């Protein structure tokens, strides 16, 4: 599998990496779950609603997710490699995380066994209140979200790394 080069999409530093070790599902099955925006509300704690848009002029997927705390956030797929990874950006009027780019990547290490990683890059957080709270609350929110995702993908172990 080709290695993800974040510099292709952002100069922002890696802030959080979340990992799930999974078994009992192929990388294709795991990717299909991750690649379905309508399932976000089944595993991400703050996601309340998803609205899918028709593909843009390049055929890329776009959608909005309504989040607790952040309101309506527009997400656009920047790279889509089926069964391997997708890269997306998120922007919103009330979304305080700026230059946000994330990569969801599935690596099958054995038949029906592998690692899912979610790398989150961003450069700044707007607003003094958010600057204090997001670095504290985001890692446990992602960890609990990944614990919920575990049941959907056959996850066995979750690890969160903050940078």
C-alpha positions in Angstrom: 0.0 0.0 0.0 1.3 3.4 -0.8 2.1 5.6 2.2 0.0 8.5 3.1 1.8 11.8 2.6 0.0 14.5 4.6 2.0 17.2 2.9 -0.1 16.6 -0.3 -3.1 18.1 1.6 -1.9 20.2 4.5 1.1 21.8 6.3 -0.7 21.4 9.6 0.9 19.1 12.1 -0.4 15.7 13.2 -2.3 16.2 16.4 -4.1 12.9 17.1 -3.8 9.4 15.9 -6.4 6.8 16.8 -5.9 3.1 16.1 -8.2 0.1 16.2 -6.9 -3.5 15.9 -9.6 -5.6 14.3 -10.2 -9.2 13.3 -13.1 -11.1 11.8 -13.6 -8.6 9.0 -11.7 -8.0 5.8 -10.2 -4.6 5.0 -12.9 -4.2 2.4 -15.7 -4.7 5.0 -14.0 -2.3 7.4 -13.6 0.3 4.7 -17.2 0.0 3.6 -18.3 0.8 7.2 -15.9 3.7 7.5 -16.7 5.0 4.0 -20.4 5.2 4.6 -21.1 8.7 6.0 -24.6 7.6 7.1 -23.0 5.3 9.7 -21.1 8.2 11.4 -23.9 8.7 13.8 -23.7 5.1 14.9 -20.2 5.5 16.3 -19.0 9.1 16.6 -20.2 10.5 19.9 -20.8 14.1 18.8 -22.5 13.3 15.4 -26.2 13.9 15.5 -27.2 13.9 11.8 -25.7 13.4 8.3 -26.8 15.0 5.1 -25.3 13.6 1.9 -24.9 15.8 -1.2 -24.7 14.8 -4.8 -21.1 14.2 -5.9 -19.3 17.5 -6.9 -18.0 18.2 -10.4 -15.0 16.0 -9.8 -17.3 13.1 -8.7 -16.1 13.4 -5.1 -18.4 12.8 -2.1 -19.4 15.7 0.1 -21.7 15.7 3.1 -22.6 17.7 6.2 -22.5 16.4 9.7 -24.4 18.1 12.5 -22.3 17.9 15.6 -23.0 18.6 19.3 -20.9 21.7 20.2 -19.7 22.4 16.5 -23.0 22.6 14.7 -23.2 22.0 10.9 -19.8 20.9 9.5 -19.2 20.4 5.7 -16.9 17.4 5.0 -15.3 16.8 1.6 -13.4 13.7 0.5 -10.0 14.7 -0.9 -8.7 11.3 -1.7 -10.6 8.0 -2.0 -8.7 4.7 -2.4 -11.3 1.9 -1.9 -10.5 -0.7 0.7 -7.4 1.3 1.8 -8.0 4.9 2.8 -9.8 8.2 2.4 -8.7 11.7 3.2 -11.2 14.4 4.0 -11.4 18.0 5.2 -14.0 19.5 7.6 -15.1 23.2 7.7 -18.0 25.0 9.4 -19.1 28.3 10.6 -19.0 27.1 14.3 -16.2 24.5 13.8 -13.3 26.0 15.7 -10.6 23.6 14.4 -8.9 25.3 11.4 -7.0 23.6 8.6 -8.5 20.3 9.6 -7.5 17.4 7.4 -7.9 13.7 8.4 -6.9 10.4 7.0 -8.8 7.1 7.7 -6.7 4.2 6.6 -7.2 0.4 6.8 -4.3 -2.0 6.7 -5.0 -5.7 6.5 -2.1 -7.5 8.3 -3.5 -11.0 7.9 -6.7 -12.4 6.4 -9.6 -10.7 8.1 -7.2 -9.0 10.6 -5.6 -5.6 10.6 -5.4 -2.0 11.9 -7.6 1.0 11.2 -5.9 4.4 11.8 -7.4 7.8 11.9 -4.8 10.6 11.7 -6.1 14.1 12.5 -4.1 17.2 11.4 -4.9 20.8 12.2 -3.0 24.1 12.7 -5.1 26.0 15.1 -8.2 26.3 17.3 -10.1 29.5 17.2 -11.6 31.0 20.4 -9.9 31.1 23.8 -12.6 28.7 25.3 -12.1 26.1 22.6 -8.3 26.5 22.8 -8.5 25.3 26.4 -11.1 22.6 26.1 -10.6 20.9 22.7 -7.1 19.5 23.4 -8.5 18.1 26.7 -11.8 16.7 25.5 -11.1 15.6 21.9 -8.8 12.6 22.7 -11.3 10.9 25.1 -14.2 11.7 22.7 -12.3 10.0 19.9 -11.3 7.1 22.1 -14.9 6.5 23.2 -16.1 6.8 19.6 -13.5 4.3 18.5 -14.7 2.0 21.3 -18.2 2.2 19.8 -16.8 1.6 16.3 -15.1 -1.5 17.6 -18.4 -3.4 17.7 -19.1 -2.5 14.1 -15.7 -3.6 12.7 -14.6 -6.4 15.0 -12.2 -4.2 17.0 -10.2 -5.7 19.8 -8.0 -2.9 21.0 -8.1 0.9 20.8 -5.1 3.2 21.2 -5.0 7.0 21.1 -1.8 9.0 20.6 -1.7 12.7 21.0 1.1 14.9 19.6 
